[in-house]
Amino acid sequence: MVTPTGVVLAGGASTRLGRDKALLAAGDETLAARAAAKLGAVCPEVVAADAARSLVPGLPSLPDGPGRGPAAGILGAAQARPGHPLLVLACDLPEVPIALLAALAGEAKEGPAPDWIVPRWSGRLEPLCALYAPAALAALARRVAAGHFALYELAEDPSLTVRYFEGPALSRFGPPEVLFFNLNTPADLARWLRG
């Protein structure tokens, strides 16, 4: 598989938080810039799927594709980089380590290349920190065209080869509930800032 393009998902409305998550400060950088730096350590090219709002200086800022929510951001990146696999990281997953992103990218080189590599723990998928090969992006586009926007439902597509990144392969990076801590509400933000 070709080395993936890193995609910072930063186009959400942040309605539950009440302010733009992508622009929240994380030390001396924003959450979007932090995600971009992590992806940049793994991918030779990184873009921002930020609804063309130019939230990360120095990165190409992409408009949304069809659909809504994260699917629109991912499909916007797929349209801008046709034929490229995409390593996706949502900016509101601030605890995902670089080493985990590198492992996801490395999984694509093991054996027959799967179409979608997605972390799974306690029966939950983490599609906002996953690697999408072109076949998975095409399947997502078909689903969106049919009015289905939930990313996790890609796992049900019989045309795709899905590899779950789970068990010891995942837990060696830390407890999944910490790795995939998601900033959605003011309470989440307060908890994260307390460390």
Residue pairs with C-beta under 8 A, 6 or more apart in sequence:
1 85
1 108
1 109
1 113
1 133
2 83
2 84
2 85
3 43
3 44
3 85
3 105
4 43
4 84
4 85
4 86
4 87
4 105
4 108
4 131
5 43
5 45
5 46
5 47
5 77
5 81
5 84
5 85
5 86
5 87
6 36
6 39
6 40
6 42
6 43
6 45
6 46
6 47
6 86
6 87
6 89
6 101
7 39
7 46
7 47
7 48
7 49
7 73
7 74
7 77
7 86
7 87
7 88
7 89
8 32
8 35
8 36
8 39
8 46
8 47
8 48
8 49
8 50
8 56
8 59
8 89
8 91
9 35
9 49
9 70
9 73
9 74
9 88
9 89
9 90
9 91
9 128
10 21
10 22
10 31
10 32
10 35
10 48
10 49
10 50
10 53
10 55
10 56
10 73
10 90
10 91
11 22
11 49
11 50
11 51
11 53
11 64
11 72
11 73
11 76
12 21
12 22
12 69
12 70
12 90
12 92
14 20
14 21
14 22
16 184
16 185
17 183
17 184
17 185
17 186
17 188
17 189
18 186
21 31
21 91
21 92
21 183
22 30
22 31
22 32
22 50
22 55
22 91
22 92
23 30
23 31
23 32
23 55
24 30
24 31
24 183
24 189
26 33
26 34
26 94
27 34
29 37
30 55
30 56
30 91
31 91
31 92
31 94
31 183
32 48
32 50
32 55
32 56
32 91
33 56
33 57
34 91
34 94
35 89
35 90
35 91
35 93
35 94
36 46
36 48
36 56
36 59
38 89
38 96
38 97
38 98
38 101
39 46
39 87
39 89
39 101
40 46
41 98
41 101
41 102
42 87
42 98
42 101
42 102
42 105
43 87
43 105
45 81
46 59
47 59
47 60
47 61
47 62
47 77
47 80
47 81
48 54
48 55
48 56
48 59
48 60
48 61
48 62
49 62
49 64
49 73
49 74
49 76
49 77
50 56
50 61
50 62
50 73
51 63
51 64
51 73
51 76
52 61
52 62
52 63
52 64
53 61
54 61
55 61
60 80
62 73
62 76
62 77
62 80
63 76
64 72
64 73
64 75
64 76
65 71
65 72
65 73
65 74
65 75
65 76
65 77
65 78
65 79
65 141
65 144
66 72
66 75
66 141
66 144
66 145
67 75
67 144
67 149
68 149
69 149
70 90
70 127
70 128
70 151
71 140
71 143
71 144
71 149
71 150
71 151
72 144
74 86
74 88
74 132
74 137
74 140
74 151
75 137
75 140
75 141
75 144
77 86
77 88
78 84
78 86
78 132
78 134
78 137
78 140
78 141
83 134
84 134
85 108
85 131
85 132
85 133
85 134
86 131
86 132
86 137
87 101
87 104
87 105
87 130
87 131
88 127
88 128
88 129
88 130
88 131
88 132
89 96
89 101
89 128
89 129
90 128
90 129
90 182
92 182
92 183
92 184
93 126
93 128
93 129
93 180
93 181
93 182
93 183
94 181
94 183
94 192
95 174
95 178
95 179
95 180
95 181
96 129
96 179
96 180
97 173
97 174
97 179
99 173
100 119
100 129
100 170
100 173
100 179
101 129
103 165
103 169
103 173
104 117
104 119
104 129
104 130
104 131
104 165
105 131
107 114
107 117
107 131
107 163
107 165
108 114
108 117
108 131
108 133
112 161
113 133
114 133
114 161
114 162
114 163
115 132
115 133
115 135
115 136
115 139
115 160
115 161
115 162
116 130
116 131
116 132
116 133
116 136
116 154
116 155
116 160
116 161
116 162
116 163
117 130
117 131
117 162
117 163
117 165
118 125
118 126
118 127
118 130
118 131
118 154
118 155
118 162
118 163
118 164
118 165
119 125
119 126
119 129
119 130
119 164
119 165
119 166
119 170
119 176
119 179
119 180
120 126
120 164
120 165
120 166
120 170
121 166
121 170
121 171
121 176
121 177
121 180
122 176
125 151
125 152
125 155
125 164
126 176
126 180
127 151
127 152
127 154
128 151
129 180
132 140
135 159
135 160
135 161
136 154
136 160
139 154
139 157
139 159
139 160
140 151
140 154
143 149
143 153
143 154
143 157
154 160
154 162
155 162
170 176
170 179
173 179
181 188
181 192
182 188
183 189
183 192
